Amino acid sequence: SLMLGGQALLNMVLTLVSIAVCWWALQCVKFDLFLRQADGAQAKLLQLLLAIFLGYTIARFFIDYLQWSGWLRYLF
């Protein structure tokens, strides 16, 4: 149960860090080329939703990869 708790904490931290990195990376995108009001609340919400989607997807990849690599010991 302690191992599951540690894994849950690692997954949560990894997901939040991935979302933060995606938010930071999206700051360089020129949204004004695609949106009517790039400085508005809707544009910031879209940017946040994109960061959550991308960050979660990236974190899920790494979480799955860590889980799969842990399962390799059962191969032989």
C-alpha positions in Angstrom: 0.0 0.0 0.0 2.9 2.3 0.7 4.3 1.5 -2.8 0.9 2.3 -4.4 0.8 5.6 -2.5 4.3 6.5 -3.7 3.4 5.6 -7.2 0.2 7.7 -7.0 2.2 10.7 -5.7 4.8 10.3 -8.5 2.1 10.2 -11.1 0.4 13.3 -9.7 3.7 15.2 -9.5 4.7 14.1 -13.0 1.4 15.2 -14.5 1.5 18.6 -12.8 5.1 19.2 -13.9 4.2 18.2 -17.4 1.2 20.6 -17.5 3.4 23.4 -16.2 6.1 22.7 -18.8 3.5 22.7 -21.5 2.0 25.9 -20.2 5.5 27.5 -20.3 6.1 26.1 -23.8 2.8 27.5 -25.1 3.8 31.0 -24.1 5.9 31.3 -27.2 3.0 30.4 -29.6 1.6 33.5 -31.4 -2.1 32.8 -30.7 -3.0 36.2 -32.1 -2.5 34.7 -35.6 -5.3 32.2 -34.9 -7.6 34.0 -32.5 -9.7 37.2 -32.6 -8.8 38.3 -29.1 -5.5 36.7 -28.1 -5.4 38.6 -24.8 -8.9 37.7 -23.7 -10.1 35.3 -21.1 -11.2 32.8 -23.7 -7.8 32.7 -25.2 -6.2 32.1 -21.8 -8.7 29.3 -21.1 -7.9 27.7 -24.5 -4.2 28.0 -23.7 -4.8 26.4 -20.3 -6.9 23.6 -21.8 -4.2 22.9 -24.4 -1.5 22.8 -21.6 -3.6 20.3 -19.6 -4.3 18.1 -22.7 -0.7 18.1 -23.8 0.8 17.8 -20.3 -1.5 14.9 -19.4 -0.7 13.1 -22.6 3.1 13.5 -22.1 2.8 12.5 -18.5 0.7 9.5 -19.4 3.4 8.4 -21.9 6.1 8.5 -19.2 3.9 6.9 -16.5 3.1 4.0 -18.9 6.7 3.7 -19.9 7.8 3.4 -16.3 5.1 0.8 -15.6 6.0 -1.2 -18.7 9.7 -1.2 -17.8 8.7 -2.4 -14.3 6.8 -5.3 -15.9 9.9 -6.4 -17.9 11.2 -8.4 -14.9 8.3 -10.8 -15.4 9.3 -11.6 -18.9 11.7 -14.4 -18.0 
